Protein backbone atom coordinates (compact mmCIF):
# COMPACT_ATOMS: atom_id res chain seq x y z
CA UNK A 1 0.00 0.00 0.00
CA UNK A 2 1.37 3.35 -1.00
CA UNK A 3 1.16 6.25 1.35
CA UNK A 4 -1.04 8.95 -0.08
CA UNK A 5 0.19 12.46 0.55
CA UNK A 6 -2.34 15.24 0.55
CA UNK A 7 -0.96 18.24 -1.32
CA UNK A 8 -2.47 20.88 -3.52
CA UNK A 9 -2.35 18.49 -6.40
CA UNK A 10 -3.82 15.66 -4.40
CA UNK A 11 -7.11 16.86 -3.02
CA UNK A 12 -7.95 15.84 0.51
CA UNK A 13 -10.54 13.46 -0.80
CA UNK A 14 -9.22 10.39 -2.54
CA UNK A 15 -10.34 9.98 -6.11
CA UNK A 16 -12.50 6.90 -6.71
CA UNK A 17 -13.51 5.88 -10.22
CA UNK A 18 -15.53 2.99 -11.52
CA UNK A 19 -17.28 2.05 -14.72
CA UNK A 20 -19.50 -0.51 -16.40
CA UNK A 21 -20.12 -1.49 -19.99
CA UNK A 22 -23.45 -0.64 -21.61
CA UNK A 23 -24.22 -4.15 -22.74
CA UNK A 24 -27.93 -4.28 -22.05
CA UNK A 25 -30.01 -4.62 -18.96
CA UNK A 26 -28.35 -5.21 -15.64
CA UNK A 27 -29.13 -7.95 -13.14
CA UNK A 28 -29.37 -7.59 -9.38
CA UNK A 29 -25.87 -9.12 -9.40
CA UNK A 30 -24.59 -5.92 -11.05
CA UNK A 31 -26.54 -3.83 -8.54
CA UNK A 32 -25.54 -5.63 -5.34
CA UNK A 33 -22.08 -6.58 -6.60
CA UNK A 34 -21.11 -3.19 -7.98
CA UNK A 35 -23.31 -0.12 -8.30
CA UNK A 36 -24.79 -0.29 -4.80
CA UNK A 37 -21.28 -0.23 -3.33
CA UNK A 38 -20.47 2.96 -5.22
CA UNK A 39 -23.23 4.97 -3.54
CA UNK A 40 -21.68 5.46 -0.06
CA UNK A 41 -18.30 6.36 -1.60
CA UNK A 42 -19.80 9.62 -2.82
CA UNK A 43 -19.79 11.07 0.69
CA UNK A 44 -16.10 10.77 1.42
CA UNK A 45 -14.41 10.39 -1.96
CA UNK A 46 -14.07 12.48 -5.07
CA UNK A 47 -16.08 10.10 -7.27
CA UNK A 48 -16.33 9.56 -11.01
CA UNK A 49 -18.63 7.01 -12.65
CA UNK A 50 -18.32 6.27 -16.31
CA UNK A 51 -20.34 4.39 -18.93
CA UNK A 52 -17.59 2.75 -20.97
CA UNK A 53 -19.15 2.68 -24.40
CA UNK A 54 -15.82 2.48 -26.27
CA UNK A 55 -15.11 -0.78 -24.46
CA UNK A 56 -18.43 -2.15 -25.69
CA UNK A 57 -17.21 -1.83 -29.28
CA UNK A 58 -14.81 -4.73 -28.77
CA UNK A 59 -17.72 -7.02 -29.61
CA UNK A 60 -20.07 -6.20 -32.51
CA UNK A 61 -23.00 -4.04 -31.45
CA UNK A 62 -26.15 -2.98 -33.18
CA UNK A 63 -25.87 0.84 -33.32
CA UNK A 64 -29.48 1.50 -32.28
CA UNK A 65 -29.30 -0.94 -29.43
CA UNK A 66 -25.96 0.41 -28.29
CA UNK A 67 -27.22 4.00 -28.22
CA UNK A 68 -30.20 2.87 -26.16
CA UNK A 69 -28.09 0.80 -23.77
CA UNK A 70 -25.71 3.70 -23.11
CA UNK A 71 -28.56 6.00 -22.04
CA UNK A 72 -30.21 3.23 -20.03
CA UNK A 73 -27.04 2.51 -18.10
CA UNK A 74 -26.52 6.19 -17.32
CA UNK A 75 -30.13 6.36 -16.10
CA UNK A 76 -29.60 3.25 -13.99
CA UNK A 77 -26.57 4.82 -12.31
CA UNK A 78 -28.61 7.89 -11.41
CA UNK A 79 -31.70 5.93 -10.41
CA UNK A 80 -29.63 3.69 -8.15
CA UNK A 81 -28.43 6.71 -6.20
CA UNK A 82 -25.42 8.19 -7.96
CA UNK A 83 -25.90 11.88 -7.35
CA UNK A 84 -24.65 14.13 -10.16
CA UNK A 85 -24.10 16.88 -7.60
CA UNK A 86 -21.65 14.70 -5.71
CA UNK A 87 -20.14 12.64 -8.52
CA UNK A 88 -18.98 13.15 -12.07
CA UNK A 89 -21.24 10.92 -14.18
CA UNK A 90 -20.24 10.66 -17.81
CA UNK A 91 -19.99 8.65 -20.98
CA UNK A 92 -16.50 7.56 -21.98
CA UNK A 93 -16.76 8.53 -25.66
CA UNK A 94 -17.75 12.08 -24.65
CA UNK A 95 -14.25 12.60 -23.29
CA UNK A 96 -11.86 12.05 -26.18
CA UNK A 97 -8.82 11.96 -23.89
CA UNK A 98 -9.69 8.35 -22.97
CA UNK A 99 -8.97 7.14 -26.49
CA UNK A 100 -6.02 9.48 -26.78
CA UNK A 101 -4.31 8.29 -23.61
CA UNK A 102 -5.12 4.67 -24.45
CA UNK A 103 -2.98 4.94 -27.58
CA UNK A 104 -0.06 6.31 -25.62
CA UNK A 105 -0.37 3.70 -22.89
CA UNK A 106 -0.53 0.95 -25.49
CA UNK A 107 3.11 1.72 -26.21
CA UNK A 108 3.86 0.95 -22.55
CA UNK A 109 2.02 -2.37 -22.43
CA UNK A 110 3.83 -5.47 -23.57
CA UNK A 111 2.18 -8.06 -25.82
CA UNK A 112 3.10 -10.78 -23.36
CA UNK A 113 1.29 -9.01 -20.52
CA UNK A 114 -1.85 -8.53 -22.55
CA UNK A 115 -1.76 -12.16 -23.68
CA UNK A 116 -1.88 -13.25 -20.06
CA UNK A 117 -5.17 -11.42 -19.33
CA UNK A 118 -7.71 -14.10 -18.48
CA UNK A 119 -10.66 -11.97 -19.61
CA UNK A 120 -9.04 -11.64 -23.05
CA UNK A 121 -8.47 -15.38 -23.25
CA UNK A 122 -12.11 -16.02 -22.27
CA UNK A 123 -13.54 -13.51 -24.70
CA UNK A 124 -11.28 -14.65 -27.51
CA UNK A 125 -12.72 -18.12 -26.97
CA UNK A 126 -16.29 -16.90 -26.98
CA UNK A 127 -15.93 -14.59 -29.99
CA UNK A 128 -13.59 -16.68 -32.11
CA UNK A 129 -14.72 -15.04 -35.34
CA UNK A 130 -13.89 -11.55 -34.05
CA UNK A 131 -10.73 -11.54 -31.96
CA UNK A 132 -9.98 -7.94 -32.85
CA UNK A 133 -7.05 -5.83 -31.68
CA UNK A 134 -9.39 -3.77 -29.49
CA UNK A 135 -10.37 -6.85 -27.55
CA UNK A 136 -6.67 -7.39 -26.96
CA UNK A 137 -5.96 -3.82 -25.86
CA UNK A 138 -9.18 -3.50 -23.83
CA UNK A 139 -7.22 -3.37 -20.54
CA UNK A 140 -5.10 -0.50 -21.87
CA UNK A 141 -8.21 1.59 -22.46
CA UNK A 142 -9.30 0.68 -18.95
CA UNK A 143 -5.92 1.85 -17.66
CA UNK A 144 -6.48 5.16 -19.47
CA UNK A 145 -9.93 5.53 -17.85
CA UNK A 146 -8.32 5.17 -14.45
CA UNK A 147 -5.02 7.03 -14.88
CA UNK A 148 -6.55 10.12 -16.51
CA UNK A 149 -8.08 11.25 -13.24
CA UNK A 150 -5.33 10.57 -10.72
CA UNK A 151 -7.54 7.79 -9.36
CA UNK A 152 -6.53 6.37 -5.98
CA UNK A 153 -9.13 3.64 -5.62
CA UNK A 154 -11.08 1.60 -8.13
CA UNK A 155 -14.08 -0.30 -6.77
CA UNK A 156 -14.36 -3.41 -8.92
CA UNK A 157 -15.24 -7.07 -8.72
CA UNK A 158 -12.66 -9.77 -8.20
CA UNK A 159 -12.67 -10.47 -11.96
CA UNK A 160 -11.10 -7.07 -12.67
CA UNK A 161 -8.17 -7.46 -10.29
CA UNK A 162 -5.82 -8.56 -13.04
CA UNK A 163 -6.68 -5.52 -15.15
CA UNK A 164 -6.00 -3.29 -12.15
CA UNK A 165 -2.66 -4.95 -11.63
CA UNK A 166 -1.76 -4.19 -15.26
CA UNK A 167 -2.90 -0.58 -14.81
CA UNK A 168 -0.57 -0.27 -11.85
CA UNK A 169 2.33 -1.80 -13.77
CA UNK A 170 1.81 0.59 -16.68
CA UNK A 171 1.64 3.58 -14.32
CA UNK A 172 4.79 2.55 -12.46
CA UNK A 173 6.66 1.87 -15.70
CA UNK A 174 5.69 5.28 -17.09
CA UNK A 175 6.56 7.07 -13.84
CA UNK A 176 9.96 5.41 -13.70
CA UNK A 177 10.79 6.83 -17.11
CA UNK A 178 9.14 10.25 -16.95
CA UNK A 179 8.65 11.14 -13.29
CA UNK A 180 5.61 10.93 -11.02
CA UNK A 181 2.88 11.66 -13.55
CA UNK A 182 0.35 8.97 -12.67
CA UNK A 183 -1.18 8.11 -9.33
CA UNK A 184 -0.75 4.34 -8.90
CA UNK A 185 -4.30 3.12 -8.16
CA UNK A 186 -5.44 0.50 -5.67
CA UNK A 187 -8.26 -1.91 -6.35
CA UNK A 188 -11.13 -1.82 -3.87
CA UNK A 189 -12.51 -5.30 -4.19
CA UNK A 190 -16.20 -5.39 -3.54
CA UNK A 191 -17.22 -7.13 -0.30
CA UNK A 192 -17.33 -10.78 -1.20
CA UNK A 193 -20.84 -11.54 0.01
CA UNK A 194 -22.61 -9.04 -2.17
CA UNK A 195 -20.35 -9.68 -5.12
CA UNK A 196 -21.37 -13.30 -5.34
CA UNK A 197 -24.95 -13.34 -6.48
CA UNK A 198 -25.62 -16.68 -8.17
CA UNK A 199 -27.94 -17.87 -10.93
CA UNK A 200 -31.37 -18.74 -9.45
CA UNK A 201 -31.73 -21.86 -11.59
CA UNK A 202 -28.14 -23.02 -11.45
CA UNK A 203 -26.57 -21.59 -8.29
CA UNK A 204 -23.21 -23.11 -9.21
CA UNK A 205 -22.87 -20.24 -11.66
CA UNK A 206 -22.63 -16.48 -11.21
CA UNK A 207 -25.89 -14.68 -12.11
CA UNK A 208 -25.40 -13.37 -15.63
CA UNK A 209 -27.59 -11.39 -17.96
CA UNK A 210 -26.62 -13.81 -20.71
CA UNK A 211 -28.15 -16.82 -18.91
CA UNK A 212 -30.55 -18.61 -21.22
CA UNK A 213 -33.42 -19.03 -18.80
CA UNK A 214 -35.23 -15.85 -17.78
CA UNK A 215 -35.93 -17.47 -14.44
CA UNK A 216 -32.20 -17.64 -13.76
CA UNK A 217 -31.66 -13.91 -13.48
CA UNK A 218 -33.44 -11.04 -11.80
CA UNK A 219 -33.12 -7.89 -13.86
CA UNK A 220 -32.97 -4.49 -12.19
CA UNK A 221 -36.01 -3.37 -14.17
CA UNK A 222 -38.16 -6.48 -13.64
CA UNK A 223 -41.54 -5.57 -12.18
CA UNK A 224 -42.45 -6.67 -8.66
CA UNK A 225 -44.56 -9.65 -9.76
CA UNK A 226 -41.84 -10.96 -12.03
CA UNK A 227 -39.30 -10.68 -9.23
CA UNK A 228 -41.60 -12.62 -6.90
CA UNK A 229 -42.24 -15.30 -9.52
CA UNK A 230 -38.53 -15.78 -10.19
CA UNK A 231 -37.69 -16.16 -6.51
CA UNK A 232 -40.58 -18.57 -5.95
CA UNK A 233 -39.16 -20.77 -8.71
CA UNK A 234 -35.55 -20.52 -7.49
CA UNK A 235 -33.78 -23.86 -7.25
CA UNK A 236 -33.04 -24.98 -3.69
CA UNK A 237 -32.53 -28.52 -2.36
CA UNK A 238 -34.27 -31.16 -0.27
CA UNK A 239 -32.24 -30.76 2.93
CA UNK A 240 -34.79 -28.43 4.51
CA UNK A 241 -32.26 -26.39 6.49
CA UNK A 242 -31.67 -22.67 6.11
CA UNK A 243 -27.93 -22.04 6.47
CA UNK A 244 -24.91 -20.75 4.63
CA UNK A 245 -23.34 -23.77 2.93
CA UNK A 246 -22.06 -23.04 -0.56
CA UNK A 247 -21.00 -26.59 -1.24
CA UNK A 248 -24.15 -28.48 -0.32
CA UNK A 249 -26.81 -25.76 -0.39
CA UNK A 250 -25.73 -23.28 -3.04
CA UNK A 251 -29.32 -22.24 -3.82
CA UNK A 252 -30.33 -21.52 -0.22
CA UNK A 253 -27.01 -19.78 0.42
CA UNK A 254 -27.63 -17.57 -2.60
CA UNK A 255 -31.09 -16.57 -1.35
CA UNK A 256 -29.63 -15.70 2.04
CA UNK A 257 -26.84 -13.71 0.38
CA UNK A 258 -29.33 -11.77 -1.71
CA UNK A 259 -31.51 -11.09 1.34
CA UNK A 260 -28.46 -9.74 3.18
CA UNK A 261 -27.42 -7.56 0.23
CA UNK A 262 -30.95 -6.18 -0.17
CA UNK A 263 -31.62 -5.50 3.52
CA UNK A 264 -28.10 -4.61 4.66
CA UNK A 265 -28.29 -7.28 7.37
CA UNK A 266 -25.37 -9.50 8.34
CA UNK A 267 -25.19 -13.26 7.83
CA UNK A 268 -25.76 -13.81 11.54
CA UNK A 269 -28.87 -11.68 11.42
CA UNK A 270 -30.10 -13.62 8.40
CA UNK A 271 -29.68 -16.90 10.23
CA UNK A 272 -31.38 -15.61 13.35
CA UNK A 273 -34.25 -14.38 11.20
CA UNK A 274 -34.78 -17.50 9.08
CA UNK A 275 -33.29 -20.48 10.88
CA UNK A 276 -36.62 -22.12 11.77
CA UNK A 277 -38.45 -21.24 8.57
CA UNK A 278 -39.40 -23.14 5.45
CA UNK A 279 -37.86 -22.40 2.06
CA UNK A 280 -41.11 -20.85 0.86
CA UNK A 281 -40.80 -18.07 3.40
CA UNK A 282 -37.15 -17.48 2.58
CA UNK A 283 -38.03 -17.13 -1.10
CA UNK A 284 -40.93 -14.75 -0.57
CA UNK A 285 -39.07 -12.58 1.93
CA UNK A 286 -36.03 -12.41 -0.33
CA UNK A 287 -38.27 -11.31 -3.21
CA UNK A 288 -39.86 -8.68 -0.96
CA UNK A 289 -36.47 -7.39 0.17
CA UNK A 290 -35.29 -7.16 -3.43
CA UNK A 291 -38.48 -5.37 -4.46
CA UNK A 292 -38.05 -2.89 -1.63
CA UNK A 293 -34.70 -1.94 -3.18
CA UNK A 294 -35.78 -2.12 -6.81
CA UNK A 295 -39.13 -0.32 -6.66
CA UNK A 296 -37.77 3.18 -6.00
CA UNK A 297 -34.93 2.58 -8.49
CA UNK A 298 -37.46 1.55 -11.15
CA UNK A 299 -39.55 4.63 -10.47
CA UNK A 300 -36.62 7.01 -10.71
CA UNK A 301 -35.37 5.19 -13.79
CA UNK A 302 -38.66 5.65 -15.64
CA UNK A 303 -38.83 9.33 -14.66
CA UNK A 304 -35.36 9.87 -16.12
CA UNK A 305 -36.10 7.93 -19.29
CA UNK A 306 -39.25 10.01 -19.74
CA UNK A 307 -37.19 13.19 -19.57
CA UNK A 308 -34.30 12.69 -22.01
CA UNK A 309 -33.44 16.41 -21.93
CA UNK A 310 -32.68 16.24 -18.21
CA UNK A 311 -30.60 13.09 -18.63
CA UNK A 312 -28.71 14.74 -21.44
CA UNK A 313 -28.11 17.86 -19.38
CA UNK A 314 -26.58 15.77 -16.59
CA UNK A 315 -24.35 13.87 -19.02
CA UNK A 316 -23.15 16.98 -20.82
CA UNK A 317 -22.21 18.53 -17.51
CA UNK A 318 -20.50 15.31 -16.42
CA UNK A 319 -18.52 15.21 -19.65
CA UNK A 320 -17.44 18.82 -19.23
CA UNK A 321 -16.23 18.24 -15.69
CA UNK A 322 -14.46 15.02 -16.65
CA UNK A 323 -12.86 16.55 -19.75
CA UNK A 324 -11.47 19.46 -17.81
CA UNK A 325 -9.64 17.11 -15.49
CA UNK A 326 -8.67 14.67 -18.22
CA UNK A 327 -7.21 17.44 -20.36
CA UNK A 328 -4.89 18.55 -17.55
CA UNK A 329 -3.48 15.05 -17.31
CA UNK A 330 -3.31 14.63 -21.08
CA UNK A 331 -1.28 17.80 -21.56
CA UNK A 332 1.11 16.70 -18.84
CA UNK A 333 1.56 13.28 -20.47
CA UNK A 334 2.12 14.72 -23.96
CA UNK A 335 4.56 17.21 -22.55
CA UNK A 336 6.74 14.76 -20.62
CA UNK A 337 6.84 12.49 -23.67
CA UNK A 338 8.17 15.32 -25.81
CA UNK A 339 5.12 15.84 -28.01
CA UNK A 340 4.56 19.49 -28.86
CA UNK A 341 1.62 20.78 -26.85
CA UNK A 342 -0.09 23.84 -28.26
CA UNK A 343 -2.70 25.47 -26.03
CA UNK A 344 -4.36 26.91 -29.10
CA UNK A 345 -4.60 23.57 -30.84
CA UNK A 346 -5.73 21.68 -27.74
CA UNK A 347 -8.53 24.18 -27.22
CA UNK A 348 -10.02 23.33 -30.58
CA UNK A 349 -10.57 19.85 -29.14
N1 LIG B 1 -13.54 -3.77 -17.47
C1 LIG B 1 -14.53 -3.38 -16.53
C2 LIG B 1 -15.58 -4.50 -16.40
O1 LIG B 1 -15.71 -5.30 -17.29
C3 LIG B 1 -15.22 -2.10 -16.95
C4 LIG B 1 -14.29 -0.94 -16.88
C5 LIG B 1 -13.77 -0.23 -17.93
C6 LIG B 1 -13.81 -0.32 -15.70
N2 LIG B 1 -13.02 0.78 -17.48
C7 LIG B 1 -13.01 0.77 -16.13
C8 LIG B 1 -13.99 -0.58 -14.34
C9 LIG B 1 -12.37 1.60 -15.21
C10 LIG B 1 -13.37 0.25 -13.42
C11 LIG B 1 -12.56 1.32 -13.86
O2 LIG B 1 -16.26 -4.54 -15.41
Boltz pocket constraint, residues with backbone or C-beta under 6 A from the ligand:
constraints:
  - pocket:
      binder: B
      contacts: [[A, 17], [A, 18], [A, 19], [A, 20], [A, 21], [A, 52], [A, 55], [A, 141], [A, 142], [A, 145], [A, 146], [A, 154], [A, 155], [A, 156], [A, 160], [A, 163]]
      max_distance: 6.0
